[in-house]
């Protein structure tokens, strides 16, 4: 990260990175990445890390009974709250 510290444009990009990724915006189109090889490399590394994390913890569908259990618990709580 030290190599980025002397470039205010990189520092600004890094400070916005989490928000940009979280927004769902197509980050590859960000203007800073068009001109900064270091930040493109950083983003590539982050993508590799994210892909590896998804393989460690694959998304699983919840059991079919889960929603019924949630609905029942809410109904029970509503009944208790009305007393």
C-alpha positions as CSV (number, residue, x, y, z in Angstrom):
1,X,0.0,0.0,0.0
2,X,3.0,2.3,0.5
3,X,3.3,2.6,-3.3
4,X,-0.2,4.2,-3.4
5,X,0.5,6.7,-0.6
6,X,2.2,9.3,-2.7
7,X,-0.7,9.5,-5.2
8,X,-3.7,11.5,-4.0
9,X,-5.8,10.1,-6.8
10,X,-5.1,6.6,-5.6
11,X,-5.8,7.5,-2.0
12,X,-9.1,9.0,-3.0
13,X,-10.0,6.0,-5.1
14,X,-9.1,3.6,-2.2
15,X,-11.2,5.6,0.2
16,X,-14.2,5.2,-2.1
17,X,-13.5,1.6,-3.1
18,X,-15.8,-0.2,-0.6
19,X,-18.7,2.1,-1.4
20,X,-18.2,1.7,-5.1
21,X,-18.1,-2.1,-4.8
22,X,-21.1,-2.1,-2.4
23,X,-23.2,0.0,-4.8
24,X,-23.0,-2.6,-7.5
25,X,-21.6,0.0,-9.9
26,X,-19.5,-1.5,-12.7
27,X,-16.1,-0.7,-11.1
28,X,-14.1,-1.6,-14.2
29,X,-15.5,1.5,-15.8
30,X,-14.3,3.8,-13.0
31,X,-12.3,6.7,-14.6
32,X,-9.3,6.2,-12.2
33,X,-8.9,2.6,-13.3
34,X,-8.6,3.7,-16.9
35,X,-5.3,5.5,-16.1
36,X,-3.8,3.7,-13.1
37,X,-2.2,0.3,-13.6
38,X,-1.5,-0.1,-9.8
39,X,-5.1,0.3,-8.9
40,X,-6.2,-2.1,-11.7
41,X,-3.7,-4.6,-10.3
42,X,-5.2,-4.0,-6.8
43,X,-8.7,-4.6,-8.1
44,X,-7.6,-7.8,-9.9
45,X,-6.0,-9.1,-6.6
46,X,-9.3,-8.3,-4.7
47,X,-11.3,-10.2,-7.3
48,X,-9.0,-13.2,-6.9
49,X,-9.5,-13.0,-3.1
50,X,-13.2,-12.7,-3.4
51,X,-13.4,-15.7,-5.8
52,X,-11.4,-17.8,-3.4
53,X,-13.7,-16.8,-0.5
54,X,-16.8,-17.8,-2.4
55,X,-15.2,-21.2,-3.0
56,X,-14.5,-21.6,0.7
57,X,-18.1,-20.7,1.7
58,X,-20.4,-21.6,-1.2
59,X,-23.9,-20.2,-1.1
60,X,-26.4,-22.7,0.1
61,X,-30.2,-22.5,-0.2
62,X,-31.9,-22.6,3.2
63,X,-34.0,-25.6,4.1
64,X,-37.6,-25.5,2.8
65,X,-39.0,-25.6,6.4
66,X,-37.1,-22.4,7.4
67,X,-39.7,-19.9,6.1
68,X,-42.5,-21.8,7.7
69,X,-40.6,-21.8,11.0
70,X,-40.0,-18.0,10.7
71,X,-43.6,-17.3,9.9
72,X,-44.7,-19.4,12.9
73,X,-42.2,-17.6,15.2
74,X,-43.5,-14.2,14.0
75,X,-47.1,-15.3,14.6
76,X,-46.3,-16.5,18.1
77,X,-44.6,-13.2,18.9
78,X,-47.5,-11.2,17.5
79,X,-49.9,-13.2,19.7
80,X,-47.7,-12.6,22.8
81,X,-47.4,-8.8,21.9
82,X,-51.2,-8.5,21.7
83,X,-51.8,-9.8,25.2
